[in-house]
Amino acid sequence: MTTKELLYIEDALGHEKYFQTRCKEAVSQLQDPELKSTVEELAKKHGKIFQSFYGLL
């Protein structure tokens, strides 16, 4: 991999980790069960994307 590609993956990892963290924070504050479930699914999705990018390294 080129340096530029590695930097892209590093940025993508940071973004996905941030999104996952923010979703988890939101879940802890939500009261609506349906909305809470949706945001939990988003957190899982971002976790899977993070793992996909991490697997490239």
C-alpha distance matrix in Angstrom:
0.0 3.7 6.6 8.1 6.1 6.6 10.0 10.7 10.4 12.4 14.9 15.2 15.9 18.5 20.1 20.5 21.9 24.3 25.4 26.1 28.1 30.0 31.0 32.2 34.2 35.7 36.7 38.7 40.7 41.3 44.7 44.4 43.4 41.9 39.8 38.8 37.7 35.6 33.8 33.3 31.6 29.4 28.4 27.6 25.5 23.4 23.2 21.9 19.3 18.2 18.0 15.9 13.2 13.7 13.3 9.7 9.1
3.7 0.0 3.8 5.3 5.2 6.3 8.7 9.9 10.8 12.4 14.4 15.4 16.6 18.6 20.1 21.2 22.7 24.5 25.9 27.0 28.7 30.4 31.7 33.1 34.8 36.3 37.6 39.6 41.3 42.1 45.5 45.4 44.7 43.1 40.8 39.9 39.1 36.9 34.9 34.7 33.1 30.6 29.7 29.3 27.1 24.8 24.8 23.9 21.0 19.8 20.2 18.3 15.2 15.9 16.2 12.6 11.8
6.6 3.8 0.0 3.8 5.5 5.1 6.2 8.6 10.0 10.5 12.3 14.2 15.3 16.6 18.4 20.0 21.1 22.6 24.4 25.7 27.0 28.7 30.3 31.7 33.1 34.7 36.3 38.0 39.6 40.7 44.2 44.3 43.9 42.6 40.0 39.0 38.5 36.4 34.1 34.0 32.8 30.0 28.9 28.9 27.0 24.2 24.3 24.0 21.0 19.4 20.2 18.8 15.3 15.7 16.9 13.6 12.2
8.1 5.3 3.8 0.0 3.8 5.4 5.1 6.2 8.8 9.8 10.6 12.3 14.3 15.4 16.6 18.4 20.0 21.2 22.6 24.4 25.8 27.1 28.7 30.4 31.7 33.0 34.7 36.7 38.0 38.9 42.5 42.4 42.0 40.5 37.9 37.2 36.8 34.3 32.1 32.4 31.1 28.1 27.4 27.7 25.4 22.6 23.3 23.0 19.7 18.4 19.8 18.2 14.6 15.8 17.2 13.9 13.4
6.1 5.2 5.5 3.8 0.0 3.8 5.4 5.0 6.3 8.6 9.9 10.5 12.3 14.3 15.3 16.4 18.3 19.9 21.0 22.4 24.3 25.7 26.9 28.6 30.3 31.5 32.9 35.0 36.6 37.2 40.7 40.4 39.8 38.2 35.8 35.1 34.3 32.0 30.0 30.0 28.5 25.7 25.1 24.9 22.6 20.1 20.6 19.8 16.6 15.7 16.7 14.7 11.3 12.8 13.8 10.4 10.5
6.6 6.3 5.1 5.4 3.8 0.0 3.8 5.4 5.1 6.1 8.6 9.8 10.5 12.4 14.2 15.3 16.4 18.3 20.0 21.0 22.5 24.3 25.7 27.0 28.6 30.2 31.6 33.4 35.2 36.1 39.6 39.7 39.0 37.8 35.3 34.2 33.6 31.6 29.3 29.0 27.8 25.2 24.0 23.9 22.0 19.3 19.2 18.9 16.0 14.3 15.1 13.9 10.3 10.7 12.3 9.3 8.2
10.0 8.7 6.2 5.1 5.4 3.8 0.0 3.8 5.4 5.0 6.2 8.5 9.8 10.6 12.3 14.3 15.4 16.5 18.4 20.0 21.1 22.6 24.4 25.9 27.1 28.6 30.4 32.1 33.5 34.6 38.3 38.5 38.2 37.0 34.2 33.3 33.0 30.9 28.4 28.5 27.6 24.6 23.4 23.9 22.1 18.9 19.4 19.6 16.5 14.6 16.4 15.5 11.8 12.5 14.8 12.3 11.2
10.7 9.9 8.6 6.2 5.0 5.4 3.8 0.0 3.8 5.4 5.1 6.1 8.6 9.9 10.6 12.2 14.2 15.3 16.5 18.2 19.9 21.1 22.5 24.4 25.8 26.9 28.6 30.6 32.0 32.7 36.3 36.1 35.8 34.3 31.6 31.0 30.6 28.2 25.9 26.2 25.0 22.0 21.3 21.7 19.4 16.5 17.5 17.4 14.0 12.8 14.9 13.5 9.9 11.7 13.9 11.4 11.5
10.4 10.8 10.0 8.8 6.3 5.1 5.4 3.8 0.0 3.8 5.4 4.9 6.0 8.6 9.8 10.4 12.1 14.0 15.2 16.2 18.1 19.8 20.9 22.4 24.2 25.6 26.8 28.8 30.6 31.3 34.8 34.7 34.0 32.7 30.2 29.2 28.6 26.5 24.3 24.1 22.9 20.1 19.1 19.1 17.1 14.3 14.6 14.4 11.3 9.7 11.3 10.2 6.4 7.9 10.2 8.1 8.3
12.4 12.4 10.5 9.8 8.6 6.1 5.0 5.4 3.8 0.0 3.8 5.5 5.1 6.3 8.7 10.1 10.7 12.4 14.4 15.5 16.6 18.4 20.1 21.3 22.7 24.5 26.0 27.5 29.3 30.4 34.0 34.4 33.9 32.9 30.3 29.0 28.8 26.9 24.3 24.0 23.4 20.6 19.0 19.5 18.1 14.8 14.8 15.5 12.8 10.3 12.2 12.2 8.6 8.8 11.9 10.5 9.5
14.9 14.4 12.3 10.6 9.9 8.6 6.2 5.1 5.4 3.8 0.0 3.8 5.4 5.1 6.2 8.7 9.9 10.6 12.4 14.3 15.4 16.5 18.4 20.1 21.1 22.5 24.4 26.2 27.5 28.5 32.2 32.4 32.3 31.2 28.3 27.4 27.4 25.3 22.5 22.9 22.3 19.1 17.9 19.0 17.3 13.9 14.8 15.8 12.7 10.8 13.6 13.5 10.1 11.3 14.5 13.2 12.9
15.2 15.4 14.2 12.3 10.5 9.8 8.5 6.1 4.9 5.5 3.8 0.0 3.8 5.4 5.1 6.1 8.5 9.8 10.5 12.2 14.1 15.3 16.5 18.3 19.9 21.0 22.5 24.7 26.1 26.7 30.3 30.2 29.8 28.5 25.8 24.9 24.6 22.3 19.9 20.2 19.2 16.1 15.2 15.9 13.9 10.7 11.9 12.5 9.1 7.8 10.9 10.4 7.3 9.4 12.4 11.5 12.2
15.9 16.6 15.3 14.3 12.3 10.5 9.8 8.6 6.0 5.1 5.4 3.8 0.0 3.8 5.5 5.3 6.1 8.5 10.0 10.5 12.2 14.2 15.4 16.5 18.3 20.0 21.2 22.9 24.8 25.8 29.3 29.5 28.9 27.9 25.4 24.0 23.7 21.9 19.3 18.9 18.3 15.6 13.9 14.4 13.2 9.7 9.8 10.9 8.4 5.7 8.5 9.3 6.5 7.1 10.6 10.7 10.7
18.5 18.6 16.6 15.4 14.3 12.4 10.6 9.9 8.6 6.3 5.1 5.4 3.8 0.0 3.8 5.6 5.2 6.1 8.7 9.9 10.5 12.2 14.3 15.4 16.5 18.3 20.0 21.5 23.0 24.4 28.0 28.6 28.4 27.7 24.9 23.5 23.7 22.0 19.0 19.0 19.0 16.0 14.1 15.5 14.7 10.9 11.4 13.4 11.2 8.5 11.7 12.9 10.3 10.6 14.2 14.3 13.9
20.1 20.1 18.4 16.6 15.3 14.2 12.3 10.6 9.8 8.7 6.2 5.1 5.5 3.8 0.0 3.8 5.5 5.1 6.2 8.6 9.9 10.5 12.2 14.3 15.3 16.4 18.3 20.3 21.5 22.3 26.0 26.2 26.2 25.2 22.2 21.3 21.6 19.4 16.5 17.1 16.9 13.6 12.4 14.2 12.8 9.1 10.8 12.8 10.2 8.7 12.4 13.1 10.9 12.3 15.7 15.7 16.1
20.5 21.2 20.0 18.4 16.4 15.3 14.3 12.2 10.4 10.1 8.7 6.1 5.3 5.6 3.8 0.0 3.8 5.4 5.1 6.1 8.5 9.8 10.5 12.3 14.2 15.3 16.5 18.7 20.3 20.9 24.4 24.4 23.9 22.9 20.2 19.0 18.9 16.9 14.2 14.3 13.8 10.7 9.3 10.6 9.3 5.6 7.1 9.1 6.9 5.6 9.3 10.4 9.2 10.5 13.6 14.4 15.3
21.9 22.7 21.1 20.0 18.3 16.4 15.4 14.2 12.1 10.7 9.9 8.5 6.1 5.2 5.5 3.8 0.0 3.8 5.5 5.1 6.1 8.6 9.9 10.6 12.3 14.2 15.4 16.9 18.9 20.1 23.6 24.2 23.7 23.3 20.7 18.9 19.0 17.7 14.6 14.1 14.5 11.9 9.3 10.9 10.9 7.3 7.2 10.3 9.2 6.7 9.8 12.1 10.9 10.9 14.3 15.6 15.7
24.3 24.5 22.6 21.2 19.9 18.3 16.5 15.3 14.0 12.4 10.6 9.8 8.5 6.1 5.1 5.4 3.8 0.0 3.8 5.5 5.1 6.1 8.6 9.9 10.6 12.3 14.3 15.7 17.0 18.4 22.1 22.9 23.0 22.6 19.5 18.0 18.9 17.4 13.9 14.3 15.2 12.1 10.0 12.6 12.6 9.0 10.1 13.2 11.9 10.0 13.5 15.3 14.0 14.4 17.9 18.8 18.9
25.4 25.9 24.4 22.6 21.0 20.0 18.4 16.5 15.2 14.4 12.4 10.5 10.0 8.7 6.2 5.1 5.5 3.8 0.0 3.8 5.5 5.1 6.1 8.6 9.9 10.5 12.3 14.5 15.6 16.3 19.9 20.1 20.1 19.4 16.3 15.2 15.8 13.9 10.6 11.5 12.0 8.6 7.3 10.2 9.8 6.6 8.8 11.7 10.5 9.9 13.3 14.8 14.1 15.3 18.3 19.4 20.2
26.1 27.0 25.7 24.4 22.4 21.0 20.0 18.2 16.2 15.5 14.3 12.2 10.5 9.9 8.6 6.1 5.1 5.5 3.8 0.0 3.8 5.5 5.2 6.3 8.7 9.9 10.6 12.7 14.7 15.4 18.8 19.2 18.6 18.2 15.6 13.8 14.0 12.8 9.6 9.2 10.0 7.5 4.7 7.4 8.2 5.4 6.2 9.7 9.8 8.8 11.6 13.8 13.9 14.4 17.2 18.9 19.7
28.1 28.7 27.0 25.8 24.3 22.5 21.1 19.9 18.1 16.6 15.4 14.1 12.2 10.5 9.9 8.5 6.1 5.1 5.5 3.8 0.0 3.8 5.5 5.2 6.2 8.7 10.0 11.0 12.9 14.5 18.1 19.2 19.1 19.3 16.6 14.3 15.4 14.8 11.1 10.8 12.7 10.5 7.5 10.4 11.9 9.2 9.4 13.1 13.3 11.6 14.3 16.9 16.5 16.5 19.6 21.4 21.5
30.0 30.4 28.7 27.1 25.7 24.3 22.6 21.1 19.8 18.4 16.5 15.3 14.2 12.2 10.5 9.8 8.6 6.1 5.1 5.5 3.8 0.0 3.8 5.4 5.1 6.2 8.7 10.1 11.0 12.3 16.1 17.1 17.6 17.7 14.5 12.8 14.5 13.5 9.7 10.6 12.7 10.1 8.2 11.8 12.8 10.4 11.7 15.2 14.9 14.0 17.0 19.1 18.7 19.2 22.3 23.8 24.3
31.0 31.7 30.3 28.7 26.9 25.7 24.4 22.5 20.9 20.1 18.4 16.5 15.4 14.3 12.2 10.5 9.9 8.6 6.1 5.2 5.5 3.8 0.0 3.8 5.4 5.0 6.2 8.8 10.0 10.4 13.9 14.4 14.4 14.2 11.2 9.5 10.8 9.8 6.0 6.9 9.0 6.9 5.3 9.1 10.3 9.0 10.5 13.6 13.9 13.8 16.4 18.4 18.7 19.5 22.1 23.9 24.9
32.2 33.1 31.7 30.4 28.6 27.0 25.9 24.4 22.4 21.3 20.1 18.3 16.5 15.4 14.3 12.3 10.6 9.9 8.6 6.3 5.2 5.4 3.8 0.0 3.8 5.4 5.1 6.5 9.0 10.1 13.4 14.6 14.2 14.9 12.5 9.6 11.0 11.2 7.7 6.9 10.0 9.1 6.3 9.3 11.7 10.6 10.7 14.2 15.3 14.6 16.7 19.3 19.8 19.9 22.5 24.7 25.3
34.2 34.8 33.1 31.7 30.3 28.6 27.1 25.8 24.2 22.7 21.1 19.9 18.3 16.5 15.3 14.2 12.3 10.6 9.9 8.7 6.2 5.1 5.4 3.8 0.0 3.8 5.5 5.4 6.8 9.1 12.6 14.5 15.0 16.1 13.3 10.8 13.1 13.4 9.8 10.0 13.2 12.0 9.8 13.1 15.1 13.6 14.1 17.6 18.3 17.4 19.8 22.4 22.4 22.5 25.4 27.4 27.7
35.7 36.3 34.7 33.0 31.5 30.2 28.6 26.9 25.6 24.5 22.5 21.0 20.0 18.3 16.4 15.3 14.2 12.3 10.5 9.9 8.7 6.2 5.0 5.4 3.8 0.0 3.8 5.4 5.2 6.2 10.0 11.4 12.3 13.1 10.0 8.1 11.0 10.9 7.5 8.9 12.0 10.8 9.8 13.3 14.9 14.0 15.2 18.4 18.9 18.7 21.2 23.4 23.7 24.3 27.0 28.8 29.6
36.7 37.6 36.3 34.7 32.9 31.6 30.4 28.6 26.8 26.0 24.4 22.5 21.2 20.0 18.3 16.5 15.4 14.3 12.3 10.6 10.0 8.7 6.2 5.1 5.5 3.8 0.0 3.8 5.4 5.3 8.4 9.6 9.6 10.8 8.5 5.4 8.1 9.1 6.3 6.5 10.1 10.2 9.0 11.8 14.1 14.0 14.7 17.6 18.9 18.9 20.9 23.2 24.1 24.5 26.8 29.1 30.0
38.7 39.6 38.0 36.7 35.0 33.4 32.1 30.6 28.8 27.5 26.2 24.7 22.9 21.5 20.3 18.7 16.9 15.7 14.5 12.7 11.0 10.1 8.8 6.5 5.4 5.4 3.8 0.0 3.8 5.9 8.4 11.0 11.3 13.4 11.5 8.3 11.1 12.7 10.1 9.8 13.5 13.7 12.0 14.6 17.2 16.8 17.0 20.2 21.6 21.1 22.9 25.6 26.3 26.3 28.8 31.1 31.7
40.7 41.3 39.6 38.0 36.6 35.2 33.5 32.0 30.6 29.3 27.5 26.1 24.8 23.0 21.5 20.3 18.9 17.0 15.6 14.7 12.9 11.0 10.0 9.0 6.8 5.2 5.4 3.8 0.0 3.8 6.6 9.6 11.1 13.2 10.9 8.7 12.3 13.4 11.0 11.8 15.4 15.1 14.1 17.1 19.3 18.8 19.5 22.7 23.7 23.4 25.6 28.1 28.5 28.8 31.4 33.6 34.2
41.3 42.1 40.7 38.9 37.2 36.1 34.6 32.7 31.3 30.4 28.5 26.7 25.8 24.4 22.3 20.9 20.1 18.4 16.3 15.4 14.5 12.3 10.4 10.1 9.1 6.2 5.3 5.9 3.8 0.0 3.8 5.9 7.8 9.7 7.4 5.8 9.6 10.8 9.2 10.5 13.7 13.9 13.8 16.5 18.4 18.6 19.7 22.4 23.5 23.8 26.0 28.1 28.9 29.5 31.9 34.0 35.0
44.7 45.5 44.2 42.5 40.7 39.6 38.3 36.3 34.8 34.0 32.2 30.3 29.3 28.0 26.0 24.4 23.6 22.1 19.9 18.8 18.1 16.1 13.9 13.4 12.6 10.0 8.4 8.4 6.6 3.8 0.0 3.8 6.2 8.9 8.0 7.0 10.3 12.2 11.6 12.7 15.7 16.5 16.6 19.0 21.0 21.6 22.6 25.1 26.5 26.9 28.8 30.9 32.0 32.7 34.8 37.1 38.2
44.4 45.4 44.3 42.4 40.4 39.7 38.5 36.1 34.7 34.4 32.4 30.2 29.5 28.6 26.2 24.4 24.2 22.9 20.1 19.2 19.2 17.1 14.4 14.6 14.5 11.4 9.6 11.0 9.6 5.9 3.8 0.0 3.8 5.6 5.4 5.9 8.6 10.1 10.6 12.1 14.3 15.4 16.4 18.4 20.0 21.1 22.4 24.4 25.8 26.8 28.6 30.3 31.7 32.7 34.6 36.7 38.2
43.4 44.7 43.9 42.0 39.8 39.0 38.2 35.8 34.0 33.9 32.3 29.8 28.9 28.4 26.2 23.9 23.7 23.0 20.1 18.6 19.1 17.6 14.4 14.2 15.0 12.3 9.6 11.3 11.1 7.8 6.2 3.8 0.0 3.8 5.5 5.0 6.1 8.6 9.9 10.3 12.3 14.3 15.2 16.4 18.3 20.0 20.9 22.6 24.4 25.5 26.9 28.7 30.4 31.3 32.8 35.2 36.8
41.9 43.1 42.6 40.5 38.2 37.8 37.0 34.3 32.7 32.9 31.2 28.5 27.9 27.7 25.2 22.9 23.3 22.6 19.4 18.2 19.3 17.7 14.2 14.9 16.1 13.1 10.8 13.4 13.2 9.7 8.9 5.6 3.8 0.0 3.8 5.4 5.1 6.3 8.8 9.9 10.8 12.6 14.4 15.5 16.7 18.7 20.1 21.3 22.8 24.5 26.0 27.2 29.0 30.3 31.7 33.9 35.8
39.8 40.8 40.0 37.9 35.8 35.3 34.2 31.6 30.2 30.3 28.3 25.8 25.4 24.9 22.2 20.2 20.7 19.5 16.3 15.6 16.6 14.5 11.2 12.5 13.3 10.0 8.5 11.5 10.9 7.4 8.0 5.4 5.5 3.8 0.0 3.8 5.4 5.0 6.2 8.5 9.9 10.6 12.4 14.3 15.3 16.6 18.4 20.1 21.1 22.6 24.5 25.8 27.2 28.5 30.3 32.2 34.0
38.8 39.9 39.0 37.2 35.1 34.2 33.3 31.0 29.2 29.0 27.4 24.9 24.0 23.5 21.3 19.0 18.9 18.0 15.2 13.8 14.3 12.8 9.5 9.6 10.8 8.1 5.4 8.3 8.7 5.8 7.0 5.9 5.0 5.4 3.8 0.0 3.8 5.5 5.2 6.1 8.7 9.9 10.5 12.4 14.2 15.4 16.5 18.5 20.0 21.0 22.7 24.5 25.9 26.8 28.6 30.9 32.4
37.7 39.1 38.5 36.8 34.3 33.6 33.0 30.6 28.6 28.8 27.4 24.6 23.7 23.7 21.6 18.9 19.0 18.9 15.8 14.0 15.4 14.5 10.8 11.0 13.1 11.0 8.1 11.1 12.3 9.6 10.3 8.6 6.1 5.1 5.4 3.8 0.0 3.8 5.5 5.0 6.3 8.7 9.9 10.6 12.4 14.4 15.3 16.6 18.5 19.9 21.2 22.7 24.6 25.6 27.0 29.4 31.2
35.6 36.9 36.4 34.3 32.0 31.6 30.9 28.2 26.5 26.9 25.3 22.3 21.9 22.0 19.4 16.9 17.7 17.4 13.9 12.8 14.8 13.5 9.8 11.2 13.4 10.9 9.1 12.7 13.4 10.8 12.2 10.1 8.6 6.3 5.0 5.5 3.8 0.0 3.8 5.4 5.1 6.4 8.8 10.0 10.6 12.5 14.3 15.4 16.6 18.4 20.1 21.2 22.8 24.3 25.8 27.8 29.8
33.8 34.9 34.1 32.1 30.0 29.3 28.4 25.9 24.3 24.3 22.5 19.9 19.3 19.0 16.5 14.2 14.6 13.9 10.6 9.6 11.1 9.7 6.0 7.7 9.8 7.5 6.3 10.1 11.0 9.2 11.6 10.6 9.9 8.8 6.2 5.2 5.5 3.8 0.0 3.8 5.3 4.9 6.2 8.7 9.6 10.5 12.3 14.2 15.2 16.4 18.4 19.9 21.1 22.3 24.2 26.2 27.8
33.3 34.7 34.0 32.4 30.0 29.0 28.5 26.2 24.1 24.0 22.9 20.2 18.9 19.0 17.1 14.3 14.1 14.3 11.5 9.2 10.8 10.6 6.9 6.9 10.0 8.9 6.5 9.8 11.8 10.5 12.7 12.1 10.3 9.9 8.5 6.1 5.0 5.4 3.8 0.0 3.8 5.4 5.0 6.4 8.7 10.0 10.6 12.5 14.4 15.3 16.7 18.6 20.2 20.9 22.6 25.0 26.5
31.6 33.1 32.8 31.1 28.5 27.8 27.6 25.0 22.9 23.4 22.3 19.2 18.3 19.0 16.9 13.8 14.5 15.2 12.0 10.0 12.7 12.7 9.0 10.0 13.2 12.0 10.1 13.5 15.4 13.7 15.7 14.3 12.3 10.8 9.9 8.7 6.3 5.1 5.3 3.8 0.0 3.8 5.4 5.0 6.1 8.7 9.7 10.5 12.3 14.1 15.3 16.5 18.5 19.8 21.0 23.2 25.2
29.4 30.6 30.0 28.1 25.7 25.2 24.6 22.0 20.1 20.6 19.1 16.1 15.6 16.0 13.6 10.7 11.9 12.1 8.6 7.5 10.5 10.1 6.9 9.1 12.0 10.8 10.2 13.7 15.1 13.9 16.5 15.4 14.3 12.6 10.6 9.9 8.7 6.4 4.9 5.4 3.8 0.0 3.8 5.4 4.9 6.2 8.5 9.8 10.5 12.2 14.2 15.2 16.6 18.1 19.8 21.6 23.5
28.4 29.7 28.9 27.4 25.1 24.0 23.4 21.3 19.1 19.0 17.9 15.2 13.9 14.1 12.4 9.3 9.3 10.0 7.3 4.7 7.5 8.2 5.3 6.3 9.8 9.8 9.0 12.0 14.1 13.8 16.6 16.4 15.2 14.4 12.4 10.5 9.9 8.8 6.2 5.0 5.4 3.8 0.0 3.8 5.4 5.2 6.2 8.7 9.9 10.5 12.4 14.3 15.5 16.3 18.3 20.4 21.8
27.6 29.3 28.9 27.7 24.9 23.9 23.9 21.7 19.1 19.5 19.0 15.9 14.4 15.5 14.2 10.6 10.9 12.6 10.2 7.4 10.4 11.8 9.1 9.3 13.1 13.3 11.8 14.6 17.1 16.5 19.0 18.4 16.4 15.5 14.3 12.4 10.6 10.0 8.7 6.4 5.0 5.4 3.8 0.0 3.8 5.5 4.9 6.2 8.7 9.7 10.6 12.4 14.4 15.1 16.4 18.9 20.6
25.5 27.1 27.0 25.4 22.6 22.0 22.1 19.4 17.1 18.1 17.3 13.9 13.2 14.7 12.8 9.3 10.9 12.6 9.8 8.2 11.9 12.8 10.3 11.7 15.1 14.9 14.1 17.2 19.3 18.4 21.0 20.0 18.3 16.7 15.3 14.2 12.4 10.6 9.6 8.7 6.1 4.9 5.4 3.8 0.0 3.8 5.4 5.1 6.3 8.6 9.9 10.6 12.5 14.1 15.3 17.2 19.4
23.4 24.8 24.2 22.6 20.1 19.3 18.9 16.5 14.3 14.8 13.9 10.7 9.7 10.9 9.1 5.6 7.3 9.0 6.6 5.4 9.2 10.4 9.0 10.6 13.6 14.0 14.0 16.8 18.8 18.6 21.6 21.1 20.0 18.7 16.6 15.4 14.4 12.5 10.5 10.0 8.7 6.2 5.2 5.5 3.8 0.0 3.8 5.4 5.0 6.0 8.6 9.7 10.6 12.1 14.0 15.7 17.4
23.2 24.8 24.3 23.3 20.6 19.2 19.4 17.5 14.6 14.8 14.8 11.9 9.8 11.4 10.8 7.1 7.2 10.1 8.8 6.2 9.4 11.7 10.5 10.7 14.1 15.2 14.7 17.0 19.5 19.7 22.6 22.4 20.9 20.1 18.4 16.5 15.3 14.3 12.3 10.6 9.7 8.5 6.2 4.9 5.4 3.8 0.0 3.8 5.5 5.0 6.3 8.7 10.0 10.4 12.2 14.6 16.0
21.9 23.9 24.0 23.0 19.8 18.9 19.6 17.4 14.4 15.5 15.8 12.5 10.9 13.4 12.8 9.1 10.3 13.2 11.7 9.7 13.1 15.2 13.6 14.2 17.6 18.4 17.6 20.2 22.7 22.4 25.1 24.4 22.6 21.3 20.1 18.5 16.6 15.4 14.2 12.5 10.5 9.8 8.7 6.2 5.1 5.4 3.8 0.0 3.8 5.3 5.1 6.2 8.8 9.7 10.4 12.9 14.9
19.3 21.0 21.0 19.7 16.6 16.0 16.5 14.0 11.3 12.8 12.7 9.1 8.4 11.2 10.2 6.9 9.2 11.9 10.5 9.8 13.3 14.9 13.9 15.3 18.3 18.9 18.9 21.6 23.7 23.5 26.5 25.8 24.4 22.8 21.1 20.0 18.5 16.6 15.2 14.4 12.3 10.5 9.9 8.7 6.3 5.0 5.5 3.8 0.0 3.8 5.4 5.0 6.3 8.5 9.8 11.2 13.5
18.2 19.8 19.4 18.4 15.7 14.3 14.6 12.8 9.7 10.3 10.8 7.8 5.7 8.5 8.7 5.6 6.7 10.0 9.9 8.8 11.6 14.0 13.8 14.6 17.4 18.7 18.9 21.1 23.4 23.8 26.9 26.8 25.5 24.5 22.6 21.0 19.9 18.4 16.4 15.3 14.1 12.2 10.5 9.7 8.6 6.0 5.0 5.3 3.8 0.0 3.8 5.4 5.3 6.1 8.5 10.2 11.5
18.0 20.2 20.2 19.8 16.7 15.1 16.4 14.9 11.3 12.2 13.6 10.9 8.5 11.7 12.4 9.3 9.8 13.5 13.3 11.6 14.3 17.0 16.4 16.7 19.8 21.2 20.9 22.9 25.6 26.0 28.8 28.6 26.9 26.0 24.5 22.7 21.2 20.1 18.4 16.7 15.3 14.2 12.4 10.6 9.9 8.6 6.3 5.1 5.4 3.8 0.0 3.8 5.5 4.9 6.0 8.8 10.2
15.9 18.3 18.8 18.2 14.7 13.9 15.5 13.5 10.2 12.2 13.5 10.4 9.3 12.9 13.1 10.4 12.1 15.3 14.8 13.8 16.9 19.1 18.4 19.3 22.4 23.4 23.2 25.6 28.1 28.1 30.9 30.3 28.7 27.2 25.8 24.5 22.7 21.2 19.9 18.6 16.5 15.2 14.3 12.4 10.6 9.7 8.7 6.2 5.0 5.4 3.8 0.0 3.8 5.4 5.1 6.8 9.5
13.2 15.2 15.3 14.6 11.3 10.3 11.8 9.9 6.4 8.6 10.1 7.3 6.5 10.3 10.9 9.2 10.9 14.0 14.1 13.9 16.5 18.7 18.7 19.8 22.4 23.7 24.1 26.3 28.5 28.9 32.0 31.7 30.4 29.0 27.2 25.9 24.6 22.8 21.1 20.2 18.5 16.6 15.5 14.4 12.5 10.6 10.0 8.8 6.3 5.3 5.5 3.8 0.0 3.8 5.3 5.3 7.4
13.7 15.9 15.7 15.8 12.8 10.7 12.5 11.7 7.9 8.8 11.3 9.4 7.1 10.6 12.3 10.5 10.9 14.4 15.3 14.4 16.5 19.2 19.5 19.9 22.5 24.3 24.5 26.3 28.8 29.5 32.7 32.7 31.3 30.3 28.5 26.8 25.6 24.3 22.3 20.9 19.8 18.1 16.3 15.1 14.1 12.1 10.4 9.7 8.5 6.1 4.9 5.4 3.8 0.0 3.8 5.3 5.6
13.3 16.2 16.9 17.2 13.8 12.3 14.8 13.9 10.2 11.9 14.5 12.4 10.6 14.2 15.7 13.6 14.3 17.9 18.3 17.2 19.6 22.3 22.1 22.5 25.4 27.0 26.8 28.8 31.4 31.9 34.8 34.6 32.8 31.7 30.3 28.6 27.0 25.8 24.2 22.6 21.0 19.8 18.3 16.4 15.3 14.0 12.2 10.4 9.8 8.5 6.0 5.1 5.3 3.8 0.0 3.8 5.4
9.7 12.6 13.6 13.9 10.4 9.3 12.3 11.4 8.1 10.5 13.2 11.5 10.7 14.3 15.7 14.4 15.6 18.8 19.4 18.9 21.4 23.8 23.9 24.7 27.4 28.8 29.1 31.1 33.6 34.0 37.1 36.7 35.2 33.9 32.2 30.9 29.4 27.8 26.2 25.0 23.2 21.6 20.4 18.9 17.2 15.7 14.6 12.9 11.2 10.2 8.8 6.8 5.3 5.3 3.8 0.0 3.8
9.1 11.8 12.2 13.4 10.5 8.2 11.2 11.5 8.3 9.5 12.9 12.2 10.7 13.9 16.1 15.3 15.7 18.9 20.2 19.7 21.5 24.3 24.9 25.3 27.7 29.6 30.0 31.7 34.2 35.0 38.2 38.2 36.8 35.8 34.0 32.4 31.2 29.8 27.8 26.5 25.2 23.5 21.8 20.6 19.4 17.4 16.0 14.9 13.5 11.5 10.2 9.5 7.4 5.6 5.4 3.8 0.0
